[in-house]
Amino acid sequence: MDKGYVQNTIFELLSRLGIGYEKLEHSPIITMKEGSEIAYKLGSTSCKNLFLCNKRQEYFMLMLPADKKLSAKNVARQIGSPHLSFASAEDMERLLHTYPGAVSVLSLIYDKEKRVQLLIDKGLMNVTYIGCHPCTNTCSLKIKMEDILTVWLPATGHDDMKVIE
């Protein structure tokens, strides 16, 4: 996976779709605290994006507010899945062309077979800007949530996302 190519493909599609963004390059983000500090600098809402799967090999990307804890049982119940766990780094790279710590809603551009179902916590649905990575944790973007929902997701074929509590 060529990180430069992967990232440039995202920037090109954002531009082609007319989605504005503010970009900040930084040292690799390892913790949610570091991510929250970057989001603060950008003036965006910090999100954590979790790549999950179940035993039926169904994959899910879950967007949560940075300060919300994952309740896998609660999410599984809401989507009718018997169990959820973290998907492997290999599956993440294969399906989304990214790696742990860098997955984001922008990674869905690479899910051509629509194997990944997007789940968005209702707490993010009304925020103005979110912070997300362009498939690398050394860069963060500030993007309007409305643009993600109304332009990015339809363009990537993932506008069938589910809102969870």
Secondary structure, 3 states (H helix, E strand, C coil): CCHHHHHHHHHHHHHHHCCCCEEEECCCCCCHHHHHHHHHHHCCECEEEEEEECCCCCEEEEEEECCCCCCHHHHHHHHCCCCCEECCHHHHHHHHCCCCCCCCHHHHHHCCCCCEEEEEEHHHCCCCEEEECCCCCCEEEEEEHHHHHHHHHHHHCCCCCEEEC
